[in-house]
Amino acid sequence: MRIHSSDHSWLLLAILVILLSFSGALSSDDKEKKTKSVDKKKEVTYDGTSLIINGNRELLYSGSIHYPRSTPEMWPNIIKRAKQGGLNTIQTYVFWNVHEPEQGKFNFSGRADLVKFIKLIEKNGMYVTLRLGPFIQAEWTHGGLPYWLREVPGIFFRTDNTPFKEHTERYVKVILDKMKEEKLFASQGGPIILGQIENEYSAVQRAYKEDGLNYIKWASKLVHSMDLGIPWVMCKQNDAPDPMINACNGRHCGDTFPGPNKENKPSLWTENWTTQFRVYGDPPAQRSVEDIAYSVARFFSKNGTHVNYYMYHGGTNFGRTSAHYVTTRYYDDAPLDEYGLEREPKYGHLKHLHNALNLCKKALLWGQPRVEKPSNETEIRYYEQPGTKVCAAFLANNNTESAEKIKFKGKEYIIPHRSISILPDCKTVVYNTGEIISHHTSRNFMKSKKANKNFDFKVFTETVPSKIKGDSYIPVELYGLTKDETDYGWYTTSFKIDDNDLSKKKGSKPTLRIASLGHALHVWLNGEYLGNGHGSHEEKSFVFQKPISLKEGENHLTMLGVLTGFPDSGSYMEHRYTGPRSVSILGLGSGTLDLTEENKWGNKVGMEGEKLGIHAEEGLKKVKWQKFSGKEPGLTWYQTYFDAPESQSAAAIRMNGMGKGLIWVNGEGVGRYWMSFLSPLGQPTQIEYHIPRSFLKPKKNLLVIFEEEPNVKPELIDFVIINRDTVCSHIGENYTPSVRHWTRKNDQVQAITDDVHLTASLKCSGTKKISEVEFASFGNPNGTCGNFTLGTCNAPVSKKVVEKYCLGKAECVIPVNKSTFQQDKKDSCPKVEKKLAVQVKCGRDKKN
């Protein structure tokens, strides 16, 4: 075919257009590849010393703060206080069952707004560690796994199981793609520097044998294949597959951690437990800040460069989110308490520790380690950079009873019992883990004047079913019955008794015996309430047993199975069961009657009030409320209105007079309460229940309580506001002056001021000032903040001196020495090593 010249020109033009389009497509593809790939210059890497971020080694002080355990309104202040406490990193779990409560329906709003939470951390100039799960434990219901996962055919959790891996991969990619979309990874210029997949898997791995090992390898490949430019860790997983970093959880990882499983991996501490989480029935639990500080200093002295405090702020298990038997209040003894307030001295003493470690930064990251052991009880660990003056030392006394002398580089040091002194220049002690210089506070719960007006309670009582249609031949398992939509599941059955079964002996009655796998149970026979029983966190199973009166003919037995959250740990969680497992009547004329498998059982899920939503304003009119009579049966709903407590301080409700149930304020789930489960000390484990200010309106707030037990006294409930206006100091005259006196310049530790001396600092929160000196003694006072008493030795002018330095001030500094408190130069007890104990009260000026 001949081509005319005009046709030829047209053809050349067409070819040129195609080539240009193809070229454009290529450049567009290249751009897309560039946006998808990580910036290798910003990629976070690591070696045997530390993580390397933007080309720099870092010492990382991290704290766990969980976004669903506080409110978005609280996040900015909590994060800000964490940074002021010396943290540079925030660690959080990602809660699968919060984000995907229904299969395929994801939620990232309100308390689930993970992106907003991370961006607030970024705004504060801090890093983020993202602990992805899929399983997190965290004393969170079902360990963070959504309930619907249990009902996936053929599923086994946390093992080499195709359905579980498919759903896990989908969830992981949704979360990580969302983080990538928002450019939140450090390789994109964002704050996320570290990720974690799985959680403490070694605790269950042996149960799954070879499938467990395969699962861990698969999980590692899954996250590394996404090439996000950050390292990944597995905690308590010493066989973590390369390039995964194995990390430590525990209280004393400086001694218990065997170390990284490869020389090119750093020593990371993912959970340093700041206290013990509490379950209902527990007495108070604490971990001293001296012990925490000792453990951190020891870990850093042994090549550690990252510690995470679990928790730094515990917060609140709102609604029904806590795991079985776990209290609504979570890790309240952390450096920031449940309300986000600084728990002193835990907050301040750790802040000083971070300052001291920062002065050692260059030596720790670039120096060569050395170890000396002067005695069985003492140890010297130090780092020197050859050819420079860079040197930092940790002098440790492991004697738990007495101080020890240590000679180091020609100088003698006295180290208090079980403590570590930090010398950032190998000469100057700037901090000792056992000597607390920071102030102390005592938390006060003040009864609100505004909120506690006469409550006009109205009540609605649930109907106890005597017979529910059903054809189950055994009582249905309670987790499967409720499907995590409620804590409550009903069981009914009927049985016939003839005259021969009824005992003719005077005073002799048959006995109803119910064995349950947990968690709690209420029982009725022929409409009469027989009572309740419950297990505990340590022993879920229990037996309810009671003599009963039967009637000839048909009898009706009703049981209410009660959950306190799903399990949060262990292998084969998808096959964990609870609820009544056997029901029998003993002592009948014909012998024992086993109702478990001999009768048909009817089942019903939840309370009528739950289904109608009467915990919120829009559901109130769906039932007929009665006036509170003063003595109500169990399974009663109580509702009233109250004004918000005065001020903007944190608020809580004290559930005095109540038994067990759930609380809502303006439709928001405050959490489970359980006042009738007493600790060995004879007290409820938790009395106050946090109501975030964002739940409240200025006036007419709706309070709804569902109470399981009869004859409670809601009139004893009250609202409180929380402050830490009781501020104290408790310092020994020979303590090391505050680390705040020191800085590092030109590789040398230098004093900021000419006069470095020991002082006691007291500081009120917000705009408050010191209004009263409640106690002061320079001598040998006894007690703790909020409970000081005089000892046998006391300088008489103690209170006048403190008033001179502190009254009317928001913050004051008191010199701690004999010349300040013994102005007449007389020492009535010269052989006593003195301590200064001070307690002041903070308040606002009347005009404010």
SVG drawing of the C-alpha trace seen along z (x, -y; Angstrom):
<svg xmlns="http://www.w3.org/2000/svg" viewBox="-48 -39 91 82">
<polyline fill="none" stroke="black" stroke-width="0.4" points="0.0,0.0 1.4,-3.4 1.5,-6.2 0.9,-9.7 3.2,-12.5 0.2,-14.0 -0.6,-10.6 3.1,-10.1 3.2,-13.4 0.0,-12.4 1.5,-9.0 4.7,-10.6 2.7,-12.9 0.6,-10.0 3.7,-8.1 5.2,-11.1 2.0,-11.6 2.0,-7.9 5.7,-8.1 5.1,-11.2 2.0,-9.6 4.1,-6.5 6.9,-8.6 4.4,-10.6 2.9,-7.3 6.4,-6.1 7.2,-9.3 3.8,-9.1 4.5,-5.5 7.9,-6.5 6.4,-9.2 3.9,-6.8 6.7,-4.4 8.5,-7.2 5.5,-8.1 4.9,-4.5 8.5,-3.8 10.1,-5.0 12.7,-7.7 15.8,-5.8 17.5,-8.8 14.7,-9.0 14.4,-5.3 14.8,-4.3 17.6,-1.7 19.5,-0.1 22.6,1.6 23.9,3.3 23.9,0.0 20.6,-1.8 17.9,-2.8 19.2,-5.4 16.6,-8.0 17.4,-10.5 21.0,-9.4 21.2,-10.1 21.4,-7.7 18.9,-8.3 18.2,-7.5 14.5,-6.8 12.3,-7.4 8.8,-6.1 5.5,-5.8 2.4,-3.8 -0.7,-5.9 -3.8,-4.2 -6.1,-6.4 -9.4,-4.6 -8.7,-4.8 -9.1,-8.6 -10.9,-11.1 -9.8,-13.2 -10.3,-16.3 -7.9,-14.8 -5.2,-13.8 -3.4,-17.1 -2.8,-17.6 -1.8,-14.0 0.7,-14.1 2.0,-17.5 2.6,-16.3 4.3,-13.2 6.8,-15.4 7.4,-17.6 8.1,-14.5 11.1,-13.9 9.6,-11.4 10.4,-11.7 8.3,-8.7 4.7,-7.6 3.8,-3.9 0.3,-2.7 -1.5,0.5 -3.9,0.6 -7.2,2.0 -8.6,4.2 -12.0,4.7 -12.3,0.9 -11.7,0.3 -13.6,3.2 -16.4,4.1 -18.4,5.5 -16.6,7.4 -15.7,5.1 -17.0,1.9 -14.1,-0.2 -14.3,-3.0 -11.7,-5.8 -13.8,-8.4 -14.0,-9.7 -11.8,-7.7 -10.9,-5.5 -9.3,-8.4 -5.9,-6.9 -4.7,-9.4 -5.7,-12.4 -3.9,-10.9 -0.7,-10.3 -0.7,-13.8 -1.1,-15.3 2.1,-13.4 3.8,-14.6 2.7,-18.2 4.5,-17.8 7.7,-16.8 7.7,-13.2 8.1,-9.8 5.5,-7.0 5.8,-3.3 2.8,-1.4 2.0,2.0 -0.3,3.4 -1.5,6.7 -3.5,8.4 -3.6,9.7 -2.6,7.1 -3.8,8.6 -3.6,5.2 -6.2,6.3 -8.6,5.4 -11.6,7.5 -10.7,10.5 -7.1,9.2 -8.3,6.7 -9.6,9.4 -13.1,8.7 -15.8,11.1 -17.0,11.9 -13.6,13.5 -14.6,16.4 -17.4,17.3 -15.3,17.5 -15.6,21.2 -12.4,23.3 -10.6,20.5 -7.9,20.9 -6.4,17.7 -2.7,16.8 -1.4,19.8 -0.6,21.0 -4.3,21.0 -5.5,19.8 -8.7,18.0 -6.9,16.2 -4.0,15.2 -6.3,13.9 -8.3,11.7 -5.1,10.6 -3.5,9.6 -6.5,7.6 -6.7,5.8 -2.9,5.1 -3.0,3.7 -6.0,1.4 -4.2,-0.1 -0.7,-0.4 -2.2,-1.8 -4.0,-4.4 -0.8,-5.4 1.0,-5.6 -1.8,-7.6 -1.4,-10.2 2.4,-10.1 2.9,-9.1 5.9,-6.9 9.3,-8.3 10.5,-7.4 7.8,-9.8 8.7,-12.5 6.2,-11.4 6.6,-10.3 6.2,-6.5 9.7,-5.1 9.0,-1.5 6.3,1.1 5.3,4.2 3.6,7.3 2.0,9.8 2.5,9.6 4.3,11.8 3.7,14.8 6.3,17.0 3.7,17.4 1.5,19.6 3.9,20.7 4.6,24.2 0.8,24.9 0.9,24.6 4.2,26.4 5.4,26.1 2.4,24.1 3.4,21.5 6.8,21.0 5.4,20.8 2.9,18.2 5.7,16.0 7.7,16.2 4.6,15.4 3.8,12.3 7.3,11.1 7.3,11.4 3.9,9.7 5.0,6.4 8.5,6.4 7.1,7.0 5.3,3.7 8.6,1.9 7.6,-1.0 11.1,-2.1 10.8,-1.3 12.2,1.6 9.8,4.1 9.9,5.7 8.4,8.8 8.3,8.5 9.1,11.5 10.1,13.4 13.7,14.4 13.6,16.4 12.1,13.4 13.1,14.1 15.5,11.7 15.3,8.8 12.7,8.6 14.1,7.2 13.4,9.2 12.5,7.0 12.0,7.3 8.9,6.9 9.1,7.0 10.1,5.1 13.9,5.6 15.0,6.2 18.5,5.1 18.8,8.4 16.2,10.7 16.7,9.9 19.1,12.4 19.7,9.7 19.2,9.3 19.3,12.6 21.8,11.0 24.8,8.7 23.5,6.2 20.2,5.6 19.8,3.1 18.5,3.8 14.9,2.5 12.6,2.6 9.0,2.5 7.2,2.8 8.6,1.6 5.6,2.1 5.1,-1.0 2.6,0.7 0.3,3.8 -3.1,3.6 -5.9,4.4 -8.8,6.8 -12.0,6.7 -11.2,8.2 -7.6,6.9 -6.2,4.8 -4.2,1.6 -1.0,2.3 2.0,0.1 5.5,0.2 7.9,-2.3 9.5,-4.9 12.9,-4.1 12.6,-0.6 11.5,-1.8 14.4,-4.3 16.9,-1.7 15.7,0.7 15.9,-1.9 19.4,-3.1 20.6,0.5 19.2,1.3 20.9,-1.8 24.1,-0.9 24.0,2.5 23.7,1.3 20.0,0.4 19.0,-2.7 15.2,-2.4 12.7,-2.0 9.0,-2.2 6.9,-2.7 3.8,-0.5 1.7,-2.4 2.7,-6.1 -1.0,-7.0 -3.4,-4.1 -6.7,-5.8 -10.2,-4.2 -11.8,-1.1 -15.0,-2.8 -18.2,-0.9 -17.6,2.9 -14.0,2.8 -12.1,4.3 -11.1,7.9 -12.6,10.4 -12.7,9.1 -10.3,6.1 -11.3,2.9 -12.6,-0.1 -9.7,-2.2 -6.5,-1.1 -2.9,-1.5 -3.8,-4.4 -0.5,-4.3 1.3,-5.3 3.3,-8.6 0.1,-10.2 -2.9,-8.9 -6.3,-7.9 -7.3,-11.5 -4.1,-12.6 -2.7,-14.3 0.9,-14.0 1.4,-11.3 4.4,-12.6 7.1,-11.7 6.8,-9.0 6.5,-11.6 9.2,-14.0 11.8,-11.4 11.6,-9.7 11.9,-13.1 15.1,-13.8 16.3,-10.3 15.8,-11.2 17.7,-14.4 20.6,-12.5 20.7,-9.9 20.6,-12.7 23.8,-14.1 25.3,-10.6 24.0,-10.4 27.3,-10.8 29.1,-8.3 26.3,-5.7 25.9,-5.9 29.5,-6.2 31.7,-5.1 33.2,-1.7 31.7,0.2 33.7,1.2 32.7,3.2 34.3,3.4 33.1,5.3 34.6,3.9 32.6,6.3 29.8,8.8 27.3,6.0 28.7,3.2 29.3,2.8 30.7,0.1 29.6,-0.2 31.1,-3.0 31.5,-4.1 34.5,-6.0 35.2,-7.4 38.9,-6.9 40.9,-10.1 38.2,-12.3 36.9,-13.4 33.6,-11.7 32.8,-9.4 29.7,-8.3 29.5,-6.0 26.8,-4.1 27.8,-3.1 25.5,-0.4 24.9,0.8 22.8,4.0 22.8,4.2 19.2,3.9 19.8,2.9 22.8,0.5 24.9,-2.0 28.2,-1.0 31.4,-2.9 32.8,-2.6 36.1,-3.9 36.2,-5.0 39.0,-6.8 40.7,-7.9 37.5,-9.2 35.3,-7.6 31.5,-7.6 28.9,-6.6 26.0,-4.9 22.7,-4.4 21.2,-1.0 19.9,0.6 20.5,-2.3 22.5,-3.6 24.4,-6.9 24.8,-8.4 28.0,-10.3 27.8,-11.8 31.4,-12.8 32.7,-9.9 33.3,-12.4 30.1,-14.2 27.1,-12.5 24.0,-14.3 21.4,-11.7 20.7,-8.7 17.8,-6.4 17.1,-6.0 17.1,-9.7 13.9,-11.6 14.4,-15.3 11.1,-15.9 8.0,-16.9 5.3,-14.6 1.5,-14.9 -1.5,-13.4 -4.7,-13.0 -7.9,-14.5 -11.5,-13.6 -13.6,-16.7 -17.3,-16.3 -19.0,-18.5 -21.3,-21.2 -22.9,-21.8 -23.6,-18.3 -24.7,-16.7 -28.2,-18.1 -31.0,-15.9 -31.3,-13.2 -34.7,-12.4 -34.2,-8.8 -36.7,-7.0 -36.6,-3.3 -37.5,-0.6 -37.1,3.0 -36.5,5.8 -39.0,8.7 -37.4,12.0 -38.6,14.6 -39.9,17.9 -40.1,19.8 -38.4,18.9 -39.2,21.0 -36.2,22.9 -34.9,26.4 -31.4,26.4 -30.6,29.6 -27.8,27.9 -27.3,24.4 -25.7,22.5 -22.1,21.2 -22.2,17.6 -19.6,16.0 -21.4,17.4 -24.8,16.5 -24.0,12.9 -21.6,12.3 -20.0,9.4 -23.2,7.3 -24.1,7.5 -22.9,8.8 -26.1,10.8 -27.7,14.0 -30.8,15.7 -31.4,19.4 -34.7,21.0 -35.9,24.6 -38.8,26.3 -39.0,29.6 -41.7,31.6 -41.6,32.8 -43.9,35.4 -44.7,36.1 -42.1,38.9 -39.3,36.4 -40.2,34.0 -38.5,34.7 -40.6,35.6 -37.9,34.9 -38.3,31.7 -35.8,29.1 -34.5,31.1 -34.5,29.4 -33.2,30.4 -30.2,28.4 -29.8,26.6 -26.2,26.9 -25.0,24.9 -21.4,25.3 -20.3,22.4 -17.2,21.6 -17.7,17.9 -18.0,15.0 -21.1,14.4 -24.6,15.7 -28.0,14.7 -30.6,17.4 -34.4,17.5 -36.7,20.4 -40.4,20.1 -39.9,16.3 -38.1,16.1 -34.6,14.6 -32.1,17.1 -29.0,15.1 -25.8,14.8 -22.3,16.1 -19.1,15.2 -15.6,16.4 -12.4,14.3 -9.7,13.3 -7.5,16.2 -10.3,18.7 -13.2,18.2 -15.1,21.3 -17.4,21.3 -20.3,23.3 -23.6,21.7 -25.2,24.0 -28.3,23.3 -31.1,25.2 -34.4,24.7 -38.1,25.1 -39.8,27.0 -43.5,27.4 -45.3,30.5 -45.8,30.3 -44.0,27.9 -41.1,25.8 -39.4,23.0 -35.6,22.3 -34.2,19.1 -30.5,18.2 -28.9,15.0 -25.3,15.6 -23.1,12.5 -19.9,11.6 -17.2,9.1 -15.4,9.0 -13.9,11.6 -10.5,13.3 -7.4,11.5 -4.7,14.1 -3.8,17.7 -3.8,20.2 -6.9,21.4 -8.9,18.3 -11.5,19.1 -12.4,22.2 -12.6,20.5 -16.0,21.1 -17.9,19.6 -21.3,19.7 -23.2,22.5 -22.0,26.0 -24.0,28.2 -27.2,27.8 -28.6,30.4 -30.8,30.8 -29.5,32.9 -31.5,34.5 -34.6,35.6 -36.4,38.7 -35.6,40.3 -31.9,39.1 -30.1,36.4 -31.9,34.7 -29.5,33.6 -31.1,30.8 -28.1,30.1 -29.0,32.6 -32.3,34.0 -34.3,30.8 -34.8,28.4 -33.3,24.9 -34.6,21.6 -32.2,18.7 -32.6,15.0 -29.8,12.4 -29.5,9.2 -31.8,6.9 -34.9,5.3 -33.6,1.9 -30.5,2.4 -32.5,3.3 -34.7,0.2 -31.6,-2.0 -33.0,-3.5 -29.4,-4.4 -29.7,-7.5 -32.2,-10.4 -33.9,-9.2 -34.7,-5.8 -36.1,-7.0 -39.7,-7.3 -39.8,-3.7 -40.4,-2.3 -42.6,-3.4 -40.4,-4.7 -41.5,-4.6 -40.6,-6.7 -37.7,-5.3 -39.2,-3.5 -36.0,-3.1 -35.9,0.7 -35.8,2.1 -35.2,5.6 -32.2,6.5 -32.0,5.9 -33.2,2.4 -32.4,-0.7 -32.0,-4.0 -32.1,-7.4 -31.7,-10.9 -30.2,-14.3 -27.4,-16.3 -25.5,-19.5 -21.8,-19.3 -19.4,-19.5 -17.8,-23.0 -14.5,-24.0 -12.8,-22.3 -11.0,-19.7 -11.4,-16.1 -14.7,-14.6 -15.8,-11.2 -18.8,-9.4 -18.4,-7.5 -20.6,-4.4 -21.1,-4.1 -24.2,-2.1 -24.3,-0.2 -23.6,3.5 -22.6,4.4 -23.6,3.0 -23.0,0.4 -23.0,-3.4 -23.9,-5.8 -23.7,-9.6 -25.6,-11.4 -25.6,-8.1 -21.8,-7.6 -20.6,-4.3 -18.6,-5.2 -17.9,-1.5 -18.6,1.5 -18.7,1.1 -18.5,3.8 -18.7,2.5 -19.8,5.8 -16.7,7.7 -14.5,6.8 -10.7,7.1 -9.0,9.0 -8.9,5.6 -12.7,5.5 -12.9,2.7 -14.1,2.4 -11.2,2.5 -12.5,-0.7 -14.9,-3.3 -14.5,-6.3 -15.4,-6.1 -14.0,-8.7 -16.5,-10.9 -14.5,-12.8 -15.5,-16.5 -16.4,-16.0 -19.2,-13.6 -20.8,-16.5 -23.1,-19.5 -23.3,-22.5 -26.7,-21.4 -29.2,-18.5 -26.8,-15.6 -28.6,-12.3 -27.2,-9.6 -28.4,-6.0 -27.3,-3.0 -28.1,0.6 -27.9,2.4 -27.9,6.2 -28.3,6.6 -31.3,5.9 -31.7,3.4 -29.0,1.0 -28.8,-2.6 -28.3,-5.0 -28.9,-8.0 -25.3,-7.4 -23.8,-8.0 -22.0,-11.3 -20.0,-13.2 -16.4,-14.4 -13.8,-16.6 -10.2,-15.5 -7.1,-17.5 -3.5,-17.1 -3.5,-20.3 -1.7,-18.6 2.0,-19.0 4.9,-17.8 8.7,-17.4 10.7,-14.7 14.4,-15.1 17.5,-14.0 20.2,-16.5 22.8,-14.4 20.9,-13.8 22.5,-14.7 21.4,-18.1 18.9,-18.1 20.2,-17.1 18.6,-20.4 21.8,-22.2 23.8,-20.5 24.2,-20.8 26.7,-19.5 28.8,-21.8 31.8,-20.9 31.8,-17.3 32.0,-18.5 29.4,-18.5 29.0,-22.0 27.0,-23.6 24.3,-26.0 24.7,-28.1 27.8,-29.0 26.2,-27.6 25.1,-24.0 23.2,-23.1 20.4,-20.8 16.9,-22.3 13.3,-21.2 11.0,-22.5 7.2,-22.7 4.9,-23.7 1.1,-24.1 -0.7,-23.2 -2.3,-25.7 -2.9,-29.1 -3.0,-28.0 -0.8,-29.3 0.4,-27.9 -2.3,-29.0 -1.2,-27.0 1.8,-25.2 0.2,-22.2 3.3,-20.4 7.1,-21.2 9.8,-19.4 13.6,-19.4 14.7,-16.4 13.5,-12.8 9.8,-13.1 7.7,-10.0 5.1,-9.1 4.3,-10.1 2.7,-12.9 -0.8,-13.5 0.2,-11.7 3.4,-13.2 4.0,-13.1 6.8,-14.6 9.7,-12.3 12.0,-12.6 14.1,-15.3 12.7,-18.6 14.0,-22.1 11.4,-24.4 11.6,-27.0 10.8,-24.5 7.3,-25.8 8.2,-29.5 11.1,-29.0 8.9,-27.1 6.2,-29.8 8.8,-32.5 9.9,-30.8 6.5,-29.5 3.3,-31.2 1.4,-32.9 3.7,-31.6 2.9,-29.3 6.3,-27.7 9.0,-27.9 12.5,-26.6 13.8,-25.8 17.5,-25.3 17.9,-21.9 20.7,-22.4 21.3,-23.0 22.0,-26.7 18.5,-27.3 16.7,-25.5 19.0,-25.9 19.3,-29.6 20.4,-29.7 23.2,-27.3 21.9,-24.8 21.4,-21.2 19.4,-19.2 20.1,-15.9 23.5,-16.2 23.9,-12.5 20.6,-12.3 20.9,-12.5 18.2,-15.1 15.4,-15.0 13.1,-17.8 9.4,-17.0 7.0,-19.6 3.3,-19.5 1.5,-22.5 -2.0,-23.2 -2.6,-24.9 -5.6,-27.0 -6.8,-29.9 -7.0,-33.5 -10.5,-34.4 -10.8,-37.0 -10.1,-34.3"/>
</svg>
